[in-house]
């Protein structure tokens, strides 16, 4: 079972996370998942918790939030791929994951994992443990 102390020891950047109740709620969710991952259980739980806290910090920063929270919100961001660029009249277009698979991707419980580097690492771990199940 993952504890707050174990999590913060591994990811000290989350030590000042607030509100505490959000961290505790996501910690409960993390502890309810990945129990069949054997030796990777705590790693998956840590990545899940870091992913959820990063998403929360990105979307729910209160006015006057600590600078450490703003930094935390940006540290787990994934890099966007440039699909198209132009120099004259400056134009940039970022690649998206659209297409026919988008609707099915959004309907899975894994839909937000590509949004953070922690989520991408967790998705790799989930695929490793999928044992023949389809993981988008």
Order of alpha helices (4+ residues) and beta strands (2+ residues): alpha-alpha-alpha-alpha-beta-beta-alpha-alpha
